[in-house]
Each structure stands twice: as structure tokens, then as C-alpha cells.
Amino acid sequence: DTMRLGPICSPVLRRPPQVLAKMSSCFDVMSEGRLVLGMGASDYPQFWLPWGMEFPTAKVRIARLAEEIQVVKRMWTEDRANFDGEYYRLMDAINMPKPVQDPRPPIWLGVVEGRRLMPDVVARHADGIAMVSHNDEDLNERLDDLTAACSRNGRDYDEITKVQLVYVTLTDDASYTYRDGIARHGAEMQLGAQVTQRYIEAAD
């Protein structure tokens, strides 16, 4: 009865934020207030381009993410939500049922890359941050980035929940090492990059 539920990171542009607000509201009701909504600035182009889906620059994705968060929050909390941004607009938008958590479910942002823009979005809009880091030094640098962003944006650093994501491999191979996992992930990413390049060449 203490378990929290939700996506680690729903990537920007994958779902319209108005739809995500409705889906997550219903989930919070069905789970009796256990939702933690994870959002992020998206993953890799090979998960988008082959299906004809837009994959803009990181700067644009982060700007859209900031607006998506605001859209979701307003639809969660306002009877008739209004928002006029660069990418999204609400005009007396209704979202029922509302989440059961008061004042609303928490929003965590997944952060893998980005040293300035993403920490600022976390400081302005997020309740928590889920970080993927290569080592303790990298993790500490990201926490320093968040500290600086909180100072710039007038946010209390201690208000933000910090989570480190750790990947675990279950295997019967006693000789399997962490380096094997990194090498496999690297090969998968290289293959994905090749798929993306073939798509771009075909489009040209």
C-alpha cells in the first residue's frame, strides 16, 4: 500500500500533453493516488524517424517539454484550463476526472544529458529528478548543475526529490561483466544510428 506507480519517462512529443493529462488523471484515480508521472525531453532519433515522427533539436524538445508540463498541470488542477504557449494552446479545456492526489500528482523529469537547459526546467517545473549517470563524479556534477539552476530560478533545492537510475542485468553467465553490458548497449545504439541514417538518406 506504499508502492508508487508510473512511467520512468514519457518522452516529449510521444503523446499530446492534453491526452497525457487525461490518461494520467484516470491512472491516478484507478491506482487510488499512487501516480508519479515521469516525463523527459525524449530519447534517440532511431526511435522516431523510421516511423515518420518528428525529432527536433534538443533545444526545441526541451522548450516543448516545459510547455507540456504546464499543460498537464493545468488540466489536472483547473476546471477549465487555459494556456497560450509557443507550441501548445488550451482554451477552456476540460479534463475529468481530476487526479485524486492533492494538490496534484508529482512530476519527475528524467535527465540523461544537458547541463543547463534541463536543470532549469527541473528547477522551474518538476517535483523530482531521475538521473542516469556514468559514475559518481558525473552524478555529483549533475547535482551541482541542479543546485545552480535552483539558485537561478529561486527554487529550494531540497524540495526536489533526487533519484539515480541503476540498470541491473540478470544472467546465468558467471563471466558476464558490466563492461559486457556497456559494449552491448553501444552496439545497439550504433545499429540504431545506422537505421536513422538510412532513413534520412531515403528521405533525401
C-alpha positions in Angstrom: 0.0 0.0 0.0 3.0 2.3 -0.2 4.1 1.4 -3.7 4.2 4.3 -6.3 3.4 3.7 -9.9 4.1 5.5 -13.2 6.4 5.7 -16.3 10.0 6.5 -15.6 10.0 8.8 -18.5 7.2 9.6 -21.0 9.1 11.3 -23.8 8.1 14.7 -25.1 6.0 14.6 -28.4 5.2 10.9 -27.9 1.7 11.8 -26.7 -0.1 15.2 -26.9 0.1 16.6 -23.4 -3.7 17.1 -23.3 -4.0 13.3 -23.9 -1.3 12.5 -21.4 -3.1 14.7 -18.8 -6.3 12.7 -19.3 -4.6 9.3 -19.3 -2.6 10.1 -16.1 -5.6 11.5 -14.4 -7.5 8.3 -14.9 -4.5 6.3 -13.8 -4.2 8.3 -10.6 -7.9 7.6 -9.9 -7.7 3.9 -10.6 -4.5 3.5 -8.5 -6.0 5.4 -5.6 -3.5 8.2 -5.8 -0.2 6.3 -6.5 0.9 8.0 -9.7 4.3 9.6 -10.2 4.4 11.0 -13.7 7.9 10.8 -15.3 8.5 13.0 -18.3 11.5 13.8 -20.4 13.0 15.6 -23.4 13.0 12.3 -25.5 15.5 9.6 -26.2 17.2 8.9 -29.6 16.2 9.6 -33.2 16.2 5.9 -34.2 13.0 5.6 -32.1 11.3 8.3 -34.0 12.5 8.9 -37.6 11.8 5.5 -39.1 8.1 5.9 -38.3 7.9 9.4 -39.8 7.8 11.0 -36.4 9.2 14.5 -35.7 12.5 14.6 -33.8 13.5 18.3 -33.4 16.7 19.6 -31.9 17.3 19.2 -28.1 16.7 22.9 -27.5 13.3 22.7 -29.1 12.4 19.4 -27.4 13.3 20.9 -24.0 11.2 24.0 -24.7 8.3 21.8 -25.7 8.7 19.7 -22.6 8.5 22.8 -20.4 5.2 23.7 -22.0 3.9 20.1 -21.8 4.4 20.1 -18.1 2.5 23.3 -17.7 -0.4 21.9 -19.9 -0.6 18.7 -17.8 -0.6 20.6 -14.5 -3.3 23.0 -15.6 -5.5 20.2 -16.9 -5.0 18.3 -13.6 -5.9 21.3 -11.4 -8.2 23.7 -13.3 -11.9 23.3 -14.1 -11.4 24.9 -17.4 -7.7 25.1 -18.4 -6.2 27.9 -20.5 -2.7 28.1 -21.8 -1.2 30.1 -24.6 2.4 28.9 -25.4 4.6 28.7 -28.4 3.8 25.1 -29.1 0.5 24.3 -27.2 -2.8 26.1 -26.5 -5.7 25.4 -24.2 -9.0 27.3 -24.4 -11.3 26.3 -21.6 -10.2 22.7 -21.8 -12.0 20.3 -19.5 -10.4 17.2 -18.0 -12.4 14.9 -15.9 -12.0 13.1 -13.6 -9.3 15.0 -11.8 -6.4 13.2 -10.1 -7.2 12.2 -6.5 -3.8 13.5 -5.2 -3.9 16.9 -3.6 -2.9 19.3 -5.0 -1.8 17.0 -7.9 0.4 14.0 -8.6 4.2 14.7 -8.6 6.1 15.1 -11.9 9.6 13.8 -12.2 11.9 14.6 -15.1 14.4 12.1 -16.5 17.8 13.6 -17.2 20.5 11.9 -19.1 22.1 14.8 -20.9 22.0 18.6 -20.8 23.9 20.7 -18.4 22.0 24.0 -18.5 18.5 23.9 -20.1 17.2 20.7 -18.5 18.3 21.6 -14.9 16.5 24.9 -15.4 13.3 23.1 -16.5 13.6 20.8 -13.4 14.1 23.8 -11.1 11.0 25.6 -12.6 8.5 22.8 -13.1 9.5 19.5 -11.6 9.0 17.8 -8.2 11.7 15.3 -8.7 14.6 14.3 -11.0 15.6 10.8 -12.1 19.3 10.8 -13.3 21.3 8.3 -15.4 24.9 8.8 -14.7 28.1 7.0 -15.7 29.9 7.3 -12.4 29.8 9.1 -9.1 31.7 12.1 -10.5 29.2 12.5 -13.2 26.3 12.2 -10.7 27.8 14.9 -8.5 28.3 17.2 -11.5 24.6 16.9 -12.4 23.6 17.6 -8.8 25.8 20.7 -8.9 24.1 21.8 -12.1 20.7 21.4 -10.4 22.0 23.4 -7.4 23.0 26.3 -9.7 19.6 26.1 -11.6 17.7 26.3 -8.3 19.7 29.3 -7.4 19.0 31.0 -10.7 15.3 30.2 -10.5 14.6 30.9 -6.8 13.8 27.2 -6.1 14.6 25.4 -2.9 17.0 22.6 -3.9 15.8 20.4 -1.0 12.2 20.5 -2.3 13.2 18.3 -5.3 13.3 14.6 -5.0 16.5 13.1 -6.5 16.7 9.6 -7.8 19.5 7.7 -9.5 18.5 5.1 -12.1 20.5 1.9 -11.9 20.5 -0.8 -14.6 20.6 -4.4 -13.4 21.3 -7.4 -15.7 20.1 -10.8 -14.7 22.2 -13.6 -16.3 23.3 -17.2 -15.8 26.6 -16.3 -17.4 29.1 -16.1 -14.4 31.7 -14.4 -16.6 29.3 -11.6 -17.7 30.6 -8.2 -16.6 29.4 -4.6 -16.5 31.7 -3.9 -19.5 29.9 -6.5 -21.5 26.6 -4.7 -20.9 28.1 -1.4 -21.9 29.5 -3.0 -25.1 26.2 -4.5 -26.0 24.4 -1.2 -25.4 26.9 0.6 -27.5 26.4 -1.9 -30.4 22.6 -1.5 -30.1 23.0 2.3 -30.3 25.3 2.1 -33.3 22.7 -0.1 -35.1 20.0 2.4 -34.2 22.1 5.2 -35.6 22.6 3.3 -38.9 18.8 2.8 -39.1 18.3 6.5 -38.7 21.0 7.4 -41.3 19.4 5.0 -43.8 16.0 6.7 -43.2 17.5 10.2 -43.7 19.2 9.1 -46.9 16.0 7.5 -48.3 14.1 10.7 -47.5 16.6 12.8 -49.4 
